[in-house]
Amino acid sequence: MGLTFGAVFAWYSLIHMGPDELPGALKTLRAVTEDGGGLLMSFYSGTRRGPMPHPATTAYRWPLGELTELLADAGFAVTSSYWHRPDPPAHLTAVAVTPGQAAPTPSAPPAEQSRWDADAGLGGAIAH
């Protein structure tokens, strides 16, 4: 049996992968994540998938719905996501599941610990 982890942290580490590379990378992350393990991922979002300029090399925007589907195909179920439109930075959390299985319902944090407040104009976390 190979090495697995209880959680994977992919903070802007996949932004330079285009449509031909990202699905395989997500499957690799799932292969090393224990069942029920977590994923914390940041990426660039937008209303359409496509390349965007970046100081290092081309980066890609992914609509949240498309990325959620790619993650589901790889064996992750998105449990929450955040994108402050129209800015590109976004992030999400997901849990490693058997493909097609629903994610467990996460418990909500106490209100005083919630960083995202839609009424305060900071956008909002979206529970899935």
N, C-alpha and C positions, 0 to 999 in steps of 0.2 A: 504494500500500500504506500502511496506517495505522501509527501508532506502536505498537511492541510492546516488552515488557520481558522480561528473563531471569528475573525473579521478582516476585511480588506479595506484599505484606505487609498482611494484613487483620486487625489486632489489635483485637478488639472493635468493629470499625467496621460490622459487619453485624447486630449483636444486636437492633436495633430493627426489622428487616425481618421481616414476617410471611410466612405461606405464599404469599400472592399476589405478594410482591415479591422474596423471596430467590432463587427459581430464575432469574429474569431477571438479577439482579445477578451471580450466579455465572457465567452465560453471558457477561456483559459482561467479567468478570475474565478468563475464558478467551480471549476475543477479543483481549485486549491482552497475553496471555502467550505467549511464543514456544513452539513445540513443544519439549517436553523441559524447559521452564522450571518453576520451583517456585512453590508457594503455601504460605505460613505463615499460618494462620488461627486465631484464638481465638474462642470462642463460649460460650454457656451450654448445658450438656447436662442431660439428665434421662431418666427412663424413659418419659416421654410428652412429645410436642410440645405447646407451649402458652405463653400469655402468663405473664409473671411481673412483679412490681413492680420498678421501677427508679427512682432519684432523678430522672432526666431525663424519661423517658417509658416507656411499656410496652416491655419487652424480651421475647424469646422463647427458650425452651429447645427444643433439638432433640436427639432421641435420636441417638446416634452412627451407628447403622445408616441412619436416614433421611437424615441429612446426607451420609453417604458416597454414598448413591444419588443425591441431588441433584447432588453434585459429579461423579459418573460421567456423569449426563445432560448436564452442562455441558461435559464433556471433561477432567475431572481424575481421576486415580487416586490415592486416599489411600495414602500409603506408611507413615505412622505416626500414632498418635493417643494422647492422654493425657487421662484423666478420672479424678480422684480422687473416687470416689463417697462420699457423696451430694452433695458440694458442687457447685454448678453450673459453675464455671469449667472449661473444657476447651480443648485446642488440638490441631491436627493439621498435618501436612505432606502435600502432594500434588504430583504432577507433571502437567503438561499433556500429554495424549495425544489421539490420534484417538479419538473416542467408541467404546467397545467394546474398545479395546486395553488390555492389561494394563500395569501400571506396571512399570518396570524394578526389579529387586530391589536395594534399597540395601545398601551394605556397612555392617556393624555398626561402630560406633566402638569404640576400645579401651575395655576395662572401666573403667579409671581415669578416663575422660572421660565416662562415663555418669552423668547426673544422677539418673536414676530407678532406684531399687532396690526391687523388690517386697519383698525380705526386710527392708528397713529401715523398712517401713511408709509409704513415700512414694508408694505407687501404682506404676504402671509404664507405660512406653511400650509400646504395642501395635503390633508390626510387622504390616502387612497383606499 
